[in-house]
């Protein structure tokens, strides 16, 4: 038995054995809530190693064959929190294929098995995966580290009533046999492997793009994402050709824990962005941008997560500016920056080290790094660099960067060296505080300032209302989702308790169907103990699974004894409709003595 150690959140020995390709042959069983079959790994034993070490978590291993013919010895390492176990397989120095026969656990964290009532159609079950950051190992035995890129293919069998989709070349219609073949010819890290199975339909939105959704949501999704083709064209004009063939979006049921997931060729998207006015489609621009920053060039470790997300937020803003104009893009940037400032204040009190761009997540759940710091501070750093060298030079550098590291992984130190050599060295008279931005806590003094004339008007309205409590000071004639959010975030929560009812009656906040507005209003309702909103809040918590919304609501409830009791009651009632990613976050809030730490 070799010595087992965790490197880059993985047990795998990817420095010794090269994983080139995985072929999956899996059956989808909704009754058992189980995937079963085999994964055939194509490997290159670079160092004549005696063992192949893979990552697994909660997988039941039936047998392992070499070259899919000869059974070999295998063993499991000690189980670790977050990381699962090492699967240690004896191989020969010339072994090229290893077939792992296995089945998943009904509680596998990556797999969300939805009952019919949890879907829009209410008639059929639904399955989707969420592999990021280190959950691929709960449904595929693999080298579950972003440093490992491989191609994959799959044969998926399911009930013929359903369509199976993957982050690969997809079919657009169901077939009578319920058998689907997939190819992903470009190398990807394991966290970008994805599967969804359900009653799904497709609508084209352009030459190389379209939307999948349950039939009940297809037209709404198609309307909301109708600018998808224009987004792709704008992105290509900025940073080079789209390298993945097609770009489709799958609108998932409400339990999906994130806004979107950039699975290549098939972005997974939350239904909470269906606002009816396209006001929340910047999320799609974000996931599209990942086709370059993250998917094409990937962070080598989860400590370098900002290289994925900071670049993507910057790219997203450029796409939105190209299509909708600078004023609109500045409004979105201002909202993001304000949210980051709140996160920064909290983290500086609880985990100041997590305000650095380069993180230290060793022995921690890499989900701890999914904060506004990676996203917005990372973006602000790139905006700062653009401001120093000019947009023309900056865009030329980014094009060069994406092309140079195409299909590769990059860590922070590699990026710094490349940045200095290819760009900053051309400006010897300028001082760039790159190391401060990346390795110091907080934000530098030269953080870019963002002004939005749209939001300034809203701030003035909120300020006047905070002082006078007169609704006539709030002119909502030109309001979009973003104006409403900025208004709610600038109302003085400590002094509007007496006017909560008037605000609600006038603007219908409690009964809103806009998930973003609802979340911010319900936070105000909790802070002011506005119980009229609580039935609507409970319904919201029962139908929305997006962690971004669940976390602040359960957090604010947990800050009082009465609220904590209510939060635990609601959580226990609705937790089965939440993905494991969301459940883990909420349970840490509710069952880690939040009252004593409020």
QUICOR-V788359 format. One record per residue. RES is the residue in one small letter. PHI is phi in whole degrees, -180 to 180 (NA if undefined). PSI is psi as a letter, one per 20 degrees, with the letter a starting at -180 (* if undefined). OMEGA is omega in whole degrees, -180 to 180 (NA if undefined). Layout:
res: <RES RES>
phi: <PHI PHI>
psi: <PSI PSI>
omega: <OMEGA OMEGA>
This chain:
res: <x x x x x x x x x x x x x x x x x x x x x x x x x x x x x x x x x x x x x x x x x x x x x x x x x x x x x x x x x x x x x x x x x x x x x x x x x x x x x x x x x x x x x x x x x x x x x x x x x x x x x x x x x x x x x x x x x x x x x x x x x x x x x x x x x x x x x x x x x x x x x x x x x x x x x x x x x x x x x x x x x x x x x x x x x x x x x x x x x x x x x x x x x x x x x x x x x x x x x x x x x x x x x x x x x x x x x x x x x x x x x x x x x x x x x x x x x x x x x x x x x x x x x x x x x x x x x x x x x x x x x x x x x x x x x x x x x x x x x x x x x x x x x x x x x x x x x x x x x x x x x x x x x x x x x x x x x x x x x x x x x x x x x x x x x x x x x x x x x x x x x x x x x x x x x x x x x x x x x x x x x x x x x x x x x x x x x x x x x x x x x x x x x x x x x x x x x x x x x x x x x x x x x x x x x x x x x x x x x x x x x x x x x x x x x x x x x x x x x x x x x x x x x x x x x x x x x x x x x x x x x x x x x x x x x x x x x x x x x x x x x x x x x x x x x x x x x x x x x x x x x x x x x x x x x x x x x x x x x x x x x x x x x x x x x x x x x x x x x x x x x x x x x x x x x x x x x x x x x x x x x x x x x x x x x x x x x x x x x x x x x x x x x x x x x x x x x x x x x x>
phi: <NA -73 -71 -101 -142 -97 -131 57 61 -138 -82 -65 -98 -70 -78 -107 -123 -91 -96 -97 -157 -125 -113 -102 -129 -129 -106 -100 -117 -70 -67 -85 53 -149 -102 -141 150 -148 -121 -104 -100 -93 -128 -130 -81 -64 -118 54 -72 -79 -133 -107 -115 -117 -98 -141 -150 65 -89 -101 -90 -91 -163 -136 -119 -92 54 58 -136 -114 -67 -129 -77 -151 -151 -112 -81 -63 -83 -119 -59 75 -96 76 -136 -87 -102 -103 -120 -76 -131 -94 -68 -110 -61 -116 -134 -128 -106 -105 -93 -160 -143 -89 -88 -58 -101 -53 -66 -78 -97 -113 -95 -98 -75 -52 -68 -91 -106 -73 -78 66 -116 -128 -71 -151 -127 -142 -109 -141 -89 -72 -93 -128 -104 -58 -66 -86 -136 -141 -70 -158 -93 -88 -137 -64 -69 -103 -111 -146 -87 -151 -140 -158 -120 -113 -114 -146 -58 -60 -68 -117 -106 -99 -131 -140 -78 -164 -70 -109 -89 -108 -138 -68 -126 -67 -89 68 -117 -132 -110 -132 -133 -119 -78 -91 -72 -133 -77 -62 -68 -97 -77 -149 -142 -142 -140 -180 -81 -126 -128 -127 -138 -74 -122 165 -61 -129 -152 -174 -133 -105 -164 -60 -52 -68 -114 -62 -68 -62 -66 -63 -66 -63 -101 -65 -89 -59 -63 -65 -63 -61 -62 -64 -64 -65 -64 -80 -132 101 -59 -69 -101 -112 84 -101 -131 -116 -121 -108 -84 -94 -64 -63 -72 -57 -80 -119 -68 -157 -134 -81 -52 -60 73 -149 -64 -90 -132 -76 -72 -69 -91 -83 -98 91 -132 62 -77 -115 -77 -60 -62 -68 -60 -64 -66 -62 -59 -61 -61 -103 -94 127 -87 -77 -121 -114 -62 -70 -134 -73 -68 -104 -56 -62 -65 -76 -85 -62 -62 -71 -63 -59 -63 -55 -64 -69 -64 -64 -63 -63 -91 -111 101 -66 -61 -67 -64 -64 -62 -64 -66 -63 -62 -64 -65 -63 -65 -64 -61 -68 -62 -62 -59 -68 -67 -65 -88 -106 -153 -57 -63 -80 -91 -78 -73 -81 -97 -124 -105 -58 69 -110 -68 -61 -62 -62 -87 -86 -131 -63 -63 -58 -76 -91 -62 -59 -64 -64 -62 -69 -64 -62 -61 -59 -65 -84 -109 94 -64 -61 -68 -66 -64 -62 -64 -63 -58 -65 -61 -63 -73 -67 -103 -55 66 -123 -113 -136 -102 -61 -67 -65 -63 -60 -61 -68 -60 -64 -70 -92 -135 -67 -65 -79 -126 -64 -88 -97 -106 -111 -88 -61 -65 -65 -58 -90 -110 -103 -75 73 -126 -66 -65 -92 -57 -57 -94 -120 -116 -131 -64 -63 -77 -60 -62 -67 -60 -65 -62 -64 -62 -66 -67 -58 -87 -107 60 -106 -67 -64 -75 -105 -99 -100 -57 -108 -72 -113 -52 -68 -66 -62 -61 -67 -62 -61 -76 -107 -74 -79 -62 -81 -135 -115 -56 -72 -112 -58 -64 -65 -60 -67 -64 -74 -108 64 -62 -61 -94 -58 -111 -92 -60 -67 -64 -56 -58 -66 -68 -67 -62 -62 -63 -65 -63 -105 50 -85 -70 -58 -83 -64 -60 -71 -61 -62 -61 -61 -67 -84 -120 -111 -112 -73 -59 -55 -91 -66 -60 -67 -72 -66 -62 -69 -63 -72 -82 -128 -59 -64 -66 -64 -61 -64 -62 -65 -61 -67 -62 -63 -74 -117 -62 -68 -94 -103 -71 -56 -59 -73 -60 -59 -66 -69 -65 -66 -71 -88 -119 -121 52 -66 -62 -70 -111 -72>
psi: <p r p p q p p l k q i q l i i h p p o h q p p p n q p o o h g i m p p q c q p o p p r o n h j l q i q p p r p q o k q o p g r p q p k k g p q r q r r p r q p q p g i c q p o o p p r r i j p h p p o o p r q r q h j p h h p o o p q h i j r h h j h q r q p q q o h p g l i h i i i p p r n m q i i o p q r r r q o p p r p i i q p p q r m a p q q i q q r h i k p p q q p n i q p q r h i j p q q q p a n q r q p q j a g k q a p q r q h h i g h g g h g h k i j g h h g g g g g h h g k r q p j j e q o q p o o r r i i p i r g r p k p q i n p p q q i i i n i i j j i j i h h h h g h g h i h g n g g g o q p h r i i k h h h g h g h g g g g g h h g h g h g i q h g g h h g g g g g g g g h h h g h g g g h h h h m h h j i q g o r n j p j r p i i h i m r i g g g g h g g h g h h g g g h h i q h g h g h g g g g g g h h h j p k r q p r g h g g g g g g g g i f h i i m h i q p p l g h g g h i q r b q r h k p q p p q o h g h h g g g h g g g g h h h h k p h i i o o j h j p a g h g g g h g h i i q n h i j j g i j g g g g g g g i k g h j q j o h g g g g h g h g h g g h j l n i h i h h h g g h g h i i p j p h h h g g h g h g h h i i q g g h g g g g h g g g h h j h i j q q h g g g g g g h h g h k l l h g i j *>
omega: <-180 175 -178 176 179 178 -179 179 -178 173 -167 180 -176 175 -178 -178 -178 175 -176 -171 171 170 179 171 -169 173 -179 -178 -178 -179 180 -173 -170 165 -180 -179 -178 172 179 -176 174 -172 172 -178 -171 -172 -178 -177 180 -173 165 -179 -179 175 171 174 178 174 174 -177 179 179 178 -179 172 -176 -179 -177 -171 -179 -178 180 177 179 -180 175 178 -179 -179 176 -178 -167 -178 -176 170 171 -174 -174 177 179 174 -177 180 180 180 -180 177 -179 179 177 -171 169 -179 175 176 -180 180 -171 -179 -172 176 179 -176 172 -178 -178 178 179 178 -177 177 -176 -173 174 -177 175 168 179 170 -171 -179 4 -176 -180 176 -178 178 175 177 172 -170 169 -167 178 -179 179 -177 176 179 171 175 173 -177 167 -176 177 179 176 -178 177 -169 174 175 179 176 174 -172 174 -169 168 -177 -179 175 173 -172 -178 -175 179 -176 178 -176 174 170 -173 178 -178 -179 171 -173 -176 178 172 -175 179 172 -180 179 177 -171 176 -176 172 180 176 -179 -176 -176 -179 179 -177 170 177 168 -176 -178 -176 -171 -177 178 -180 -179 178 -176 -175 -174 178 -174 -179 178 178 179 179 179 -180 180 179 -179 -167 170 -174 173 -167 -169 -180 179 171 179 179 173 176 -175 171 -171 -175 -179 -170 -176 174 178 174 -168 178 -173 -177 -175 175 171 -176 177 175 -180 177 177 -177 180 -178 179 -175 -177 -175 174 177 178 175 179 -178 175 -180 177 179 173 -175 -178 -179 179 175 -168 173 -175 177 178 172 -179 -174 -179 179 173 -167 178 177 -176 177 177 -179 176 -179 179 177 -179 177 -179 -175 -171 177 -175 -179 180 179 178 177 179 -180 180 178 179 -179 178 178 180 -180 177 177 -180 179 -180 -178 179 178 -172 -176 -175 179 -180 174 173 173 176 -173 170 -177 -180 -179 178 173 -179 175 177 -179 -179 179 178 -179 180 -175 -168 175 177 178 -179 176 180 176 177 179 177 -178 -178 -176 -178 -174 -178 180 -179 179 178 178 -178 176 180 -180 -180 -179 -177 -175 -179 -179 -179 175 -174 171 -174 -177 176 178 -179 -180 -179 178 -179 -176 -170 -177 -169 179 179 -179 -173 -178 -179 175 179 -179 -177 -176 178 180 -171 -169 -179 179 179 178 180 179 -179 172 -179 177 -180 177 176 -180 177 -175 176 177 180 178 179 177 -179 179 180 179 178 -178 -171 -174 180 -176 -180 178 -179 179 -173 -173 -176 -174 166 178 -174 177 179 -180 -178 177 -178 -178 179 172 -178 -173 -176 -174 -180 -178 -177 -178 179 -179 180 177 -177 -180 -176 -172 176 -176 -176 -177 -179 174 177 -172 180 180 179 -177 -178 178 -179 174 176 -180 179 -179 -179 -178 -180 -170 177 -177 -171 176 178 177 -180 178 179 -180 180 -174 -178 -180 -176 -174 180 -179 -177 -173 -179 -180 178 178 -178 174 -174 -174 174 180 -179 180 180 178 179 -179 180 178 -179 -179 -180 -179 -170 -172 -179 177 179 173 -180 179 179 -179 -179 -180 -176 -180 176 178 -170 -173 177 178 -178 -178 -178 -178 -174 NA>
